[in-house]
Amino acid sequence: MSKSAFYEFFTSKEHCFRELLADEGGALIHETLAAAATGRDHHERLRLGITTFVLSCFQQASVARLLIVESVGLSEGVDEVRHELQGRFAGAVAEEVRHAKEHDPFYADKDPQVFGRAVVGAVSDSVGYFLTHPGADAESLAESLCRIFAP
C-alpha cells in the first residue's frame, strides 16, 4: 500500500493502530464473552471466560501482544481503546460477581467492580508475562487463574 493510499483510510499511524486494536482486540473480547455466556452458572461462566481468554491469547499471540503488551502507554487514544476493551471483560466479571454475592460465600464479601478489574488485571498481566517468556503452558495458566478467581 502506498503512503497516499494509507492516508486515504487513516489520519495517522496511531489511528491505524487504534483501529487494528479495536477490531482484533474486540474480536478477542467478543469470543471470550460469548464462550462465558454458555456456562450454566456464575462459576462456570467465570471459568469459561478466563480460560477462553488465556487460550485465545496463546493461540493468537500477535493479537494478544498487541492488546496486552505493545499498546500499553503508546498514546492516550490507544489507551482509551485498550481500557474500553478491558472494561467490557471487567464489566462481565463484575456482573457475575454481583449476582453470585447472594448465594456463593466466596463472592459474598467481594466488591464486584474491584473483583472484575482484579480479574482482568491478573489475567492480562499473567498472559503478557508468559507470552514474553516462552515455555508456559496456556492450559495450566488458565487453570491456576481459575483456582484463584473461580474456585
C-alpha positions in Angstrom: 0.0 0.0 0.0 1.4 3.4 -0.9 1.7 6.2 1.6 -1.1 8.2 -0.1 -3.4 5.2 -0.1 -2.7 4.6 3.6 -3.7 8.2 4.4 -6.9 7.9 2.5 -8.1 5.5 5.2 -6.2 6.7 8.3 -5.3 10.1 9.5 -2.1 8.8 11.2 -0.2 5.6 12.1 -1.8 5.9 15.6 -5.2 6.0 14.0 -4.4 2.8 12.1 -3.1 1.2 15.3 -6.3 2.2 17.2 -8.5 0.7 14.5 -6.5 -2.5 14.5 -6.6 -2.8 18.2 -10.3 -2.1 18.3 -11.0 -4.7 15.6 -8.7 -7.5 16.7 -8.9 -6.9 20.5 -12.7 -6.5 20.1 -12.9 -9.9 18.4 -10.9 -11.5 21.2 -13.1 -10.0 23.9 -16.3 -10.9 22.0 -15.0 -14.5 21.7 -14.3 -14.5 25.5 -17.7 -13.2 26.5 -19.5 -15.5 24.0 -17.8 -18.5 25.5 -18.5 -17.4 29.0 -22.2 -16.9 28.3 -22.6 -20.6 27.6 -21.9 -21.5 31.2 -24.7 -22.9 33.4 -23.9 -20.8 36.4 -21.6 -17.9 37.6 -18.8 -20.3 38.5 -18.8 -22.0 35.1 -19.2 -18.6 33.2 -16.2 -17.1 35.1 -14.1 -20.2 34.4 -15.1 -20.3 30.7 -14.3 -16.6 30.3 -10.9 -16.8 31.9 -10.0 -20.0 30.1 -11.1 -18.8 26.7 -9.2 -15.5 27.1 -6.0 -17.2 28.1 -6.2 -20.0 25.5 -7.1 -17.5 22.7 -4.3 -15.2 23.7 -1.8 -18.1 23.3 -3.4 -19.2 20.1 -3.4 -15.6 18.7 -0.2 -14.4 20.3 0.3 -11.5 18.0 -3.2 -10.1 18.8 -2.7 -10.7 22.5 0.7 -9.0 22.4 -0.9 -6.0 20.7 -3.7 -5.8 23.3 -1.8 -6.6 26.4 1.9 -5.7 25.9 2.6 -3.4 23.0 -0.4 -1.0 23.3 0.3 0.0 26.9 1.3 3.6 27.2 1.6 4.1 23.5 -0.7 7.1 23.4 -3.8 8.4 25.1 -6.0 7.4 22.2 -4.6 3.8 22.2 -5.0 3.6 26.0 -8.7 4.6 25.6 -9.3 1.7 23.2 -7.5 -0.8 25.4 -9.3 0.4 28.5 -12.7 0.1 26.7 -11.9 -3.5 25.7 -10.7 -4.4 29.2 -13.8 -2.7 30.6 -16.1 -5.0 28.7 -14.3 -8.0 30.2 -14.2 -6.5 33.7 -17.9 -5.5 33.5 -19.0 -9.0 32.6 -17.0 -10.4 35.5 -18.5 -7.8 37.9 -22.0 -8.7 36.8 -21.4 -12.4 37.6 -20.0 -11.5 41.0 -22.9 -9.1 41.7 -25.3 -12.0 41.1 -23.2 -14.6 42.9 -22.8 -12.5 46.1 -26.3 -13.6 47.3 -25.7 -17.4 47.2 -21.9 -18.1 47.0 -19.9 -17.5 50.2 -16.7 -17.0 48.2 -18.1 -13.9 46.5 -20.3 -12.6 49.4 -17.7 -10.0 50.6 -16.3 -9.1 47.2 -16.9 -5.7 45.6 -18.0 -6.6 42.0 -16.2 -3.7 40.3 -12.9 -4.3 42.2 -13.1 -8.0 41.6 -13.8 -7.5 37.9 -10.8 -5.2 37.5 -8.7 -7.6 39.6 -9.5 -10.5 37.3 -8.7 -8.5 34.1 -5.5 -7.2 35.6 -4.3 -10.5 36.8 -5.3 -12.4 33.7 -3.8 -9.8 31.4 -0.6 -9.4 33.4 -0.1 -13.2 33.6 -0.8 -13.7 29.9 1.5 -10.8 29.0 4.3 -12.1 31.1 4.1 -15.7 29.8 3.8 -14.5 26.2 7.1 -12.7 26.5 8.7 -15.7 28.4 8.2 -18.7 26.2 7.6 -22.2 27.6 4.4 -21.5 29.6 1.5 -23.9 29.3 -1.7 -22.0 28.5 -4.0 -24.6 30.0 -2.0 -24.7 33.3 -2.0 -20.9 33.4 -5.8 -20.8 32.8 -6.4 -23.4 35.5 -4.3 -21.6 38.0 -6.1 -18.3 37.4 -9.5 -20.1 37.7 -8.5 -21.6 41.0 -7.8 -18.1 42.3 -10.9 -16.3 40.9 -13.5 -19.0 40.4 -12.7 -21.8 42.9 
